[in-house]
Amino acid sequence: MCELLGMSANVPTDIVFSFTGLMQRGGRTGPHRDGWGIGFYEGRGLRLFQDPAASSESEVANLVQRYPIKSEVVIGHIRQANVGNVCLSNTHPFVRELWGRNWCFAHNGQLAELNSSITFYRPVGDTDSEAAFCDLLNRVRSAFPEPVAVEQLLPVLVEACTEYRGKGVFNCLLSNGDWLFCFCSTKLVHITRRAPFGPARLKDFDMIVDFQAETTPNDVVTVIATEALTENETWHRYTPGQWALWRHGECVAQGQS
């Protein structure tokens, strides 16, 4: 299985700390050696870094680790391949344009063949993950040819994710840069950090950060992951079928499918 990493914050925030922990699991403390990727939203723009090499050995990952990009929404992924070759075109996260915005998606799990009709979006690679993403966006585009508020969009997203979950394992992160949607099929956790901030220690790497020194009292930062990244904080586990919508670090909608 792959692992996911997401962030929603109310101020531009760097995710170097969490990313440093995750990249160790890509071949050093975990088996996810088959590529990695991470996308940072900056307004309507999206900085995307990908590499089919193991993240623990990747020079591109080292660059990202040294380069504290600040963003309000981030989606990351480390891959353990089960469907599709190990190559750049099969590396998450995947990105497509819809309604004049970059939509970014990453998936953890494995799906049986989808009964999807190709109407507009087509996969570039040959993973079940990208096929599901294209199918999801085709459903959204068909239901709403013009942009709508995310609150109107949620029933379509939840219905699709519930259907995919019935075909296997479907944990996912999805964003258009304004909000971050997550869906849990089997494993997903989150933590929201706000004042009073304290120190955090990574599980997979000898690194401690005192967030008190790195933040202001008004900062709110939520991190979502497949498994907890720190060992001295309380992470909240999602139940199978649970979904949530995050904006500016706060949960603005949630439910159970």
N, C-alpha and C positions, 0 to 999 in steps of 0.2 A: 504494500500500500504506500501511497505518497503521503506527504504532510503539507498542510496549509499554514499560511501566516497572513493575517490581515490586521489593519490598523485604521481606526477612525478617531480623529482628534479635532478639538475646537480651535487649535492654532497649528501652524506649520511645525511639525515635530519630526525629528530624525528617529529612524528605527534601527540604527546600528546595533544597539544592545540586543534586541530580540533577534535580528538577522544573524548576529554573531553566534548566538546559541543555536539557531536553526541550521546554519551551514555546517556545523559539526556533525549533524545527523546525516548529512549527505556523504557518507563514506567513512567517517571516523567513529562516531558513537552510534551510528545507525546505518541501515542497509540501502539508503536512498541515493544510489550512485549514478542514476541514469539521467542526470540533467537537473537544472534548476532555473528559476526565473523570478524576477520581481519587477513590479510596475509601481511608479510613484506619480500620482496626479499632481499637476501644477496648473491650476485653473482648468482650462479645457485641454491642456496639453498632458501628455503621458510620457514619462521617461521609462523606457522598457529595457531591462538588461536580461539576457538569456545566454545559457551555455549548456550544451549537451554533456559536458564533463561533470564529474562529481563536484559538488559545491565546496567540499573540504579541500580540494586540490585545484580549484579554478582560480586563475589569475584575475578573471573578470569579477569573481566574488570577492577577491581580496581588494580590488579597486572599489567596489561598492562599500565594503567594510571601512575603507579609509576615507570615503567621500560622504560625509554626513548630509545627504540630501534631505531637505525638510519638506514635508507633505502633510496634508490633512487626511488623505486616503491612500492606503498602500495595500497591494495584494501580492503575496509571494508564494512559492511552491518549490518543493524538492521532490524528485520523481524516482519511483521504483517501478520500472516499466512492466506492464502486464499485457497491454495491447499496443501494438505499433513499435517500430524500430526505435533505437536510441539515436536521435538526430535532432537538428535544430527545429525542423518543422513540427515535431511532436512535443516540443518543450513548452510547458505552461509558463506564465499565463497566456491565454489567447486574447486577441484584441480584434474588435470589429467596430465600424462606425454605424451608429443609429441615431437619427434625429439630430445630426450635427455634433454628436459627442462620441468620444472613445469609450466603448464598453469593454471592460476587462473581466476575465473569468478564469478561475482555477478550480480543479476538481480532484477529489480524493476518492478512489473506489474503482469498481469495475462494473460495467453494464452489459447486459445481453443486447443483441442487435435492436436498434430503435426502429419503430415503424414510422419513419419520418418522410415527409414529402419535401423535396428540395424546391423551394419557391424563390429564394433570393440568395441567402447565405449558404456557402458551400465550404466544407473542410479543405484545408490545404494539406494537412498531414493525414495520418490514418489511425488516429486514436479515437476511442469511444468518447473521450472527454470533449474533444473538439466537435465531434458529431452532435453531442448533446447541446453544446453551446450554440451551434448554428441552428439546431432545431428550436431551441428556446427563443432565439432572436427572431426566427421566422414566425413563430407564434405571436410574439409581441408585435411585430410589424404588421401581421395580418389583422390582429385585433385592434391595433391603434396605428393607422397610417400616419397620423400626425402626433406630435408630442403630447403626453398627458402627465399629470402629477403622479409621483410614485405611489401614492395612496390608491389611485385607480389601477395601477399596474400590478399591485401586490397579488390579487386573486389569480392572475395569469401565471405569475412566477411560482406561487405556491402550488397551484394545480399541476404545472409542468414538473416541478421538483418531486412532488408526491408520485407522479406517474413514473419518473425515472427511478425513484427509490424502489418501486415495485419490480424493476428489472435488474436489481443488484444493489450495489452500495453507491450512494450519491451524497457525499459531503461536498459542499461547494461554497465559494465566495464569488460575488458578482458586484460590480460597481459601474457607475457612469461618471464618477468623479465628484458627485454631489452627495451620494449616499453609499452605504455598504450593506449589502444583503448577504446573510449567511443561512445555510440550510444544513441541518444535521441528520444524517442517516444512521450513523453508528457512533462516531467519535468527533467531538468538537468542544473546546473550552474557551472561556474568555475571562479577562480581568479588566476592570476599569480603575485606573489610577487617578486620584484627585487629592486635593489637600485634606489632611496633612500628609505630605509625601514622605517616604522613607527609603531605606536602602533595599536593593533587590540583588539576588545572587543567582547567576545562571546555573542550570543543572549540568550542562554539557561542556562548560568551559569555565576556567578559573577567572571569573570577572564579576565585579560588584560595582553597581552604580548607585549613588545617592541621589535619588530624583529630587530631593529637597533643594539641592544645589543647581539642578538643571531646569527647574520649572518656576512658574509663578503661581500664586495661590489660586488663580482663576483657571488654570489649565485642567483639561479633562482629556484623558487618553485611554482608549479601549484597544486592547490587543486580543485577537482571536487566533487560536492555534489548534492543531490536531491534538497535541499533548502539551501540558504545562511546560513552559520554558524556564521558569525559576523554581527554586526549592524552598524559599522562605516566604512565599506569598500564597494567598488562597485564590485559586482559580475556580470558576464556576462551570460545571459540566452541563452541556445540553443533553436533553433526552432525545431518543430517536423520534424523528418527525417534527422536532421543534425548529422554528425559524425565527429570525430577528432582523430588524432593519435599524441600522445605526446612522446617525448624522451628527457631526461635530462631537463625537465621543459618547453621545447619549443614545440609549435605546428608545426609538420613537414609535416602534410597533413590534409586536411579537405574537406568536401563536403556535398552535400544535395542529399538525395535519394528520 
